[in-house]
Protein backbone atom coordinates (compact mmCIF):
# COMPACT_ATOMS: atom_id res chain seq x y z
CA UNK A 1 0.00 0.00 0.00
CA UNK A 2 1.30 3.46 -0.93
CA UNK A 3 -0.26 6.61 0.53
CA UNK A 4 0.59 10.00 -0.96
CA UNK A 5 -0.79 13.31 0.28
CA UNK A 6 -0.41 15.85 -2.49
CA UNK A 7 -1.79 19.10 -3.83
CA UNK A 8 -3.11 18.04 -7.22
CA UNK A 9 -5.79 18.30 -9.89
CA UNK A 10 -7.30 15.26 -11.59
CA UNK A 11 -8.78 14.59 -15.04
CA UNK A 12 -10.63 11.41 -15.94
CA UNK A 13 -11.59 10.37 -19.48
CA UNK A 14 -13.47 7.16 -20.20
CA UNK A 15 -17.14 6.30 -19.74
CA UNK A 16 -17.53 10.03 -19.06
CA UNK A 17 -15.29 13.05 -18.50
CA UNK A 18 -14.69 14.36 -14.98
CA UNK A 19 -12.39 16.98 -13.47
CA UNK A 20 -11.24 17.66 -9.92
CA UNK A 21 -9.73 21.15 -9.45
CA UNK A 22 -6.55 21.76 -7.48
CA UNK A 23 -6.72 20.75 -3.80
CA UNK A 24 -4.87 18.67 -1.22
CA UNK A 25 -5.92 15.02 -1.55
CA UNK A 26 -4.92 11.50 -0.53
CA UNK A 27 -3.68 9.30 -3.39
CA UNK A 28 -3.90 5.60 -2.58
CA UNK A 29 -2.08 2.98 -4.66
CA UNK A 30 -2.90 -0.59 -3.64
CA UNK A 31 -0.73 -3.64 -4.22
CA UNK A 32 -3.16 -4.97 -6.85
CA UNK A 33 -2.69 -1.75 -8.87
CA UNK A 34 -5.91 0.03 -7.92
CA UNK A 35 -5.47 3.82 -7.74
CA UNK A 36 -7.97 5.83 -5.65
CA UNK A 37 -8.20 9.56 -4.92
CA UNK A 38 -9.73 10.65 -1.60
CA UNK A 39 -10.72 13.93 0.02
CA UNK A 40 -10.80 14.57 3.77
CA UNK A 41 -14.53 13.83 3.90
CA UNK A 42 -17.20 11.79 2.17
CA UNK A 43 -16.66 8.68 4.33
CA UNK A 44 -14.96 5.76 2.54
CA UNK A 45 -15.88 6.53 -1.08
CA UNK A 46 -13.07 7.93 -3.29
CA UNK A 47 -13.62 10.99 -5.49
CA UNK A 48 -12.26 9.04 -8.43
CA UNK A 49 -10.47 5.75 -8.94
CA UNK A 50 -9.13 3.26 -11.47
CA UNK A 51 -9.51 -0.44 -10.72
CA UNK A 52 -6.82 -2.98 -11.58
CA UNK A 53 -5.60 -4.16 -14.00
CA UNK A 54 -4.10 -0.91 -15.19
CA UNK A 55 -0.78 0.79 -15.92
CA UNK A 56 0.61 3.66 -13.82
CA UNK A 57 3.19 5.92 -15.47
CA UNK A 58 4.70 8.32 -12.96
CA UNK A 59 6.82 11.45 -13.44
CA UNK A 60 7.65 14.23 -10.98
CA UNK A 61 4.62 16.33 -11.96
CA UNK A 62 2.20 13.88 -13.59
CA UNK A 63 0.72 10.46 -12.85
CA UNK A 64 -1.06 8.80 -15.76
CA UNK A 65 -3.19 5.70 -15.15
CA UNK A 66 -4.56 3.80 -18.16
CA UNK A 67 -6.32 0.48 -18.76
CA UNK A 68 -7.23 -1.79 -21.66
CA UNK A 69 -10.72 -0.28 -21.88
CA UNK A 70 -9.20 3.05 -22.95
CA UNK A 71 -9.93 4.84 -19.67
CA UNK A 72 -7.38 7.45 -18.63
CA UNK A 73 -6.80 9.12 -15.26
CA UNK A 74 -4.32 12.02 -15.13
CA UNK A 75 -3.16 13.39 -11.78
CA UNK A 76 -1.27 16.69 -12.07
CA UNK A 77 1.00 16.94 -9.03
CA UNK A 78 1.69 20.45 -7.76
CA UNK A 79 3.30 19.48 -4.44
CA UNK A 80 3.85 16.24 -2.54
CA UNK A 81 3.39 16.70 1.19
CA UNK A 82 3.80 13.08 2.27
CA UNK A 83 4.74 9.81 0.53
CA UNK A 84 4.55 6.59 2.53
CA UNK A 85 4.60 2.93 1.52
CA UNK A 86 4.03 -0.19 3.60
CA UNK A 87 3.68 -3.90 2.78
CA UNK A 88 0.41 -4.99 4.40
CA UNK A 89 0.74 -8.67 3.49
CA UNK A 90 -2.15 -10.94 2.48
CA UNK A 91 -5.54 -10.01 3.87
CA UNK A 92 -7.58 -12.97 5.23
CA UNK A 93 -10.77 -11.46 3.78
CA UNK A 94 -14.06 -10.38 5.27
CA UNK A 95 -15.50 -12.70 7.90
CA UNK A 96 -19.22 -13.07 7.26
CA UNK A 97 -21.77 -12.90 10.05
CA UNK A 98 -23.72 -16.03 10.99
CA UNK A 99 -26.71 -15.36 8.73
CA UNK A 100 -24.60 -14.48 5.69
CA UNK A 101 -22.30 -17.46 6.16
CA UNK A 102 -25.25 -19.84 6.59
CA UNK A 103 -26.96 -18.35 3.54
CA UNK A 104 -23.85 -19.16 1.51
CA UNK A 105 -23.89 -22.77 2.79
CA UNK A 106 -27.58 -23.20 1.96
CA UNK A 107 -27.20 -21.81 -1.55
CA UNK A 108 -24.07 -23.87 -2.19
CA UNK A 109 -26.19 -26.95 -1.48
CA UNK A 110 -29.07 -25.68 -3.65
CA UNK A 111 -27.73 -23.37 -6.38
CA UNK A 112 -30.92 -24.05 -8.36
CA UNK A 113 -32.64 -21.70 -5.88
CA UNK A 114 -30.64 -18.91 -7.53
CA UNK A 115 -31.13 -20.03 -11.12
CA UNK A 116 -32.54 -23.22 -12.56
CA UNK A 117 -29.87 -25.58 -13.85
CA UNK A 118 -26.95 -24.16 -11.87
CA UNK A 119 -24.37 -26.68 -10.64
CA UNK A 120 -21.82 -25.80 -7.96
CA UNK A 121 -18.17 -26.11 -8.97
CA UNK A 122 -16.60 -24.63 -5.84
CA UNK A 123 -17.29 -22.45 -2.82
CA UNK A 124 -14.86 -19.61 -2.05
CA UNK A 125 -13.40 -19.75 -5.56
CA UNK A 126 -10.00 -17.99 -5.39
CA UNK A 127 -9.04 -14.93 -7.42
CA UNK A 128 -5.92 -12.81 -6.98
CA UNK A 129 -7.98 -10.15 -5.13
CA UNK A 130 -10.02 -12.50 -2.92
CA UNK A 131 -12.47 -15.40 -3.14
CA UNK A 132 -15.85 -15.22 -4.86
CA UNK A 133 -18.56 -16.94 -2.79
CA UNK A 134 -19.78 -19.51 -5.34
CA UNK A 135 -18.48 -20.54 -8.73
CA UNK A 136 -21.03 -22.48 -10.76
CA UNK A 137 -21.72 -23.86 -14.21
CA UNK A 138 -25.02 -23.78 -16.06
CA UNK A 139 -26.40 -26.85 -17.82
CA UNK A 140 -24.83 -25.45 -21.00
CA UNK A 141 -21.41 -25.16 -19.34
CA UNK A 142 -21.47 -21.37 -18.86
CA UNK A 143 -19.34 -20.03 -15.99
CA UNK A 144 -21.19 -18.07 -13.31
CA UNK A 145 -19.67 -16.19 -10.34
CA UNK A 146 -22.04 -15.53 -7.43
CA UNK A 147 -21.55 -13.09 -4.56
CA UNK A 148 -23.88 -13.48 -1.56
CA UNK A 149 -24.77 -10.77 0.97
CA UNK A 150 -27.35 -10.53 3.72
CA UNK A 151 -28.22 -6.98 2.64
CA UNK A 152 -27.36 -6.10 -0.95
CA UNK A 153 -25.71 -2.70 -1.36
CA UNK A 154 -23.53 -0.97 -3.92
CA UNK A 155 -20.33 -2.20 -2.24
CA UNK A 156 -21.31 -5.83 -2.84
CA UNK A 157 -22.01 -5.17 -6.52
CA UNK A 158 -18.67 -3.41 -6.96
CA UNK A 159 -16.94 -6.29 -5.18
CA UNK A 160 -18.44 -8.82 -7.60
CA UNK A 161 -17.57 -6.58 -10.55
CA UNK A 162 -13.92 -6.63 -9.48
CA UNK A 163 -13.97 -10.42 -9.18
CA UNK A 164 -15.53 -10.75 -12.66
CA UNK A 165 -12.90 -8.44 -14.12
CA UNK A 166 -10.13 -10.68 -12.79
CA UNK A 167 -11.83 -13.98 -13.68
CA UNK A 168 -12.53 -12.90 -17.25
CA UNK A 169 -8.79 -12.40 -17.77
CA UNK A 170 -8.42 -16.20 -17.46
CA UNK A 171 -9.12 -17.81 -20.82
CA UNK A 172 -9.94 -21.08 -19.03
CA UNK A 173 -12.90 -19.43 -17.28
CA UNK A 174 -14.06 -16.65 -19.60
CA UNK A 175 -16.68 -15.59 -20.27
CA UNK A 176 -17.88 -15.47 -16.66
CA UNK A 177 -21.35 -14.10 -15.87
CA UNK A 178 -22.14 -12.54 -12.49
CA UNK A 179 -25.13 -12.92 -10.17
CA UNK A 180 -25.52 -10.79 -7.04
CA UNK A 181 -27.64 -12.52 -4.38
CA UNK A 182 -29.06 -11.09 -1.16
CA UNK A 183 -32.12 -11.18 1.08
CA UNK A 184 -32.88 -7.65 -0.10
CA UNK A 185 -31.12 -5.51 -2.69
CA UNK A 186 -31.13 -1.71 -2.62
CA UNK A 187 -32.54 0.03 -5.71
CA UNK A 188 -29.25 1.90 -6.22
CA UNK A 189 -27.36 -1.39 -6.13
CA UNK A 190 -29.68 -2.81 -8.81
CA UNK A 191 -28.94 0.17 -11.06
CA UNK A 192 -25.18 -0.29 -10.66
CA UNK A 193 -25.50 -4.04 -11.21
CA UNK A 194 -27.45 -3.53 -14.43
CA UNK A 195 -24.81 -1.10 -15.70
CA UNK A 196 -22.14 -3.76 -15.00
CA UNK A 197 -24.12 -6.55 -16.69
CA UNK A 198 -24.69 -8.30 -13.34
CA UNK A 199 -27.98 -10.03 -12.52
CA UNK A 200 -29.69 -9.53 -9.15
CA UNK A 201 -31.56 -12.26 -7.25
CA UNK A 202 -33.32 -11.89 -3.89
CA UNK A 203 -33.72 -15.02 -1.73
CA UNK A 204 -35.72 -15.75 1.40
CA UNK A 205 -33.40 -16.97 4.17
CA UNK A 206 -36.22 -18.35 6.31
CA UNK A 207 -37.66 -20.24 3.36
CA UNK A 208 -34.26 -21.77 2.61
CA UNK A 209 -33.92 -22.78 6.26
CA UNK A 210 -37.35 -24.43 5.99
CA UNK A 211 -36.15 -26.47 3.02
CA UNK A 212 -33.09 -27.46 5.05
CA UNK A 213 -35.15 -28.52 8.08
CA UNK A 214 -37.39 -30.71 5.91
CA UNK A 215 -34.47 -32.49 4.28
CA UNK A 216 -34.05 -36.13 5.42
CA UNK A 217 -31.09 -36.79 7.72
CA UNK A 218 -29.41 -39.98 8.93
CA UNK A 219 -29.04 -38.58 12.47
C-alpha positions, 0 to 999 in steps of 0.5 A, spaced: 500 500 500 502 506 498 499 513 501 501 519 498 498 526 500 499 531 495 496 538 492 493 536 485 488 536 480 485 530 476 482 529 469 478 522 468 476 520 461 473 514 459 465 512 460 464 520 461 469 526 462 470 528 470 475 533 473 477 535 480 480 542 481 486 543 485 486 541 492 490 537 497 488 530 496 490 523 498 492 518 493 492 511 494 495 505 490 494 498 492 498 492 491 493 490 486 494 496 482 488 500 484 489 507 484 484 511 488 483 519 490 480 521 496 478 527 500 478 529 507 470 527 507 465 523 504 466 517 508 470 511 505 468 513 497 473 515 493 472 521 489 475 518 483 479 511 482 481 506 477 480 499 478 486 494 476 488 491 472 491 498 469 498 501 468 501 507 472 506 511 469 509 516 474 513 522 473 515 528 478 509 532 476 504 527 472 501 520 474 497 517 468 493 511 469 490 507 463 487 500 462 485 496 456 478 499 456 481 506 454 480 509 460 485 514 462 486 518 469 491 524 469 493 526 476 497 533 475 502 533 481 503 540 484 506 538 491 507 532 494 506 533 502 507 526 504 509 519 501 509 513 505 509 505 503 508 499 507 507 492 505 500 490 508 501 482 506 495 478 504 488 479 507 484 474 510 478 477 507 471 479 510 469 474 515 461 473 514 456 474 520 452 467 521 446 469 517 450 471 511 455 465 512 449 460 513 446 463 507 452 461 503 452 454 505 444 453 503 445 456 496 451 452 495 447 446 497 441 448 492 444 453 487 438 451 483 434 456 488 438 462 484 437 459 477 434 453 474 440 448 472 446 451 476 451 446 478 456 448 484 463 447 482 466 450 488 465 455 494 470 460 495 473 460 488 480 464 489 481 470 485 488 474 486 484 479 489 479 475 494 475 469 493 468 469 490 462 466 494 460 460 489 463 458 482 457 455 478 456 452 471 449 452 467 447 446 464 450 449 457 457 449 461 457 457 462 461 459 468 457 463 473 460 467 479 455 468 485 456 473 490 452 473 496 450 478 501 445 478 507 443 486 505 445 487 498 448 494 497 452 498 492 459 495 495 457 488 494 455 489 486 462 493 486 466 487 489 463 482 484 464 486 478 472 486 481 472 479 481 468 478 474 474 483 471 479 478 474 476 472 472 474 474 465 482 475 464 483 467 465 481 464 458 480 457 461 474 461 465 471 466 460 466 468 459 464 469 466 457 471 468 455 474 475 449 474 479 448 478 485 444 474 491 441 477 497 435 477 502 434 484 499 437 488 494 437 496 494 434 500 488 441 503 487 445 497 487 440 494 482 442 500 477 449 499 478 449 491 477 445 492 471 450 497 468 455 492 470 451 486 466 450 483 473 444 479 474 440 480 481 436 475 485 433 476 492 432 469 496 428 468 502 433 466 508 427 463 512 424 459 506 431 456 505 432 454 512 425 451 511 427 447 506 433 445 510 429 442 516 425 438 511 431 435 508 431 427 510 437 426 515 441 420 517 441 422 524 
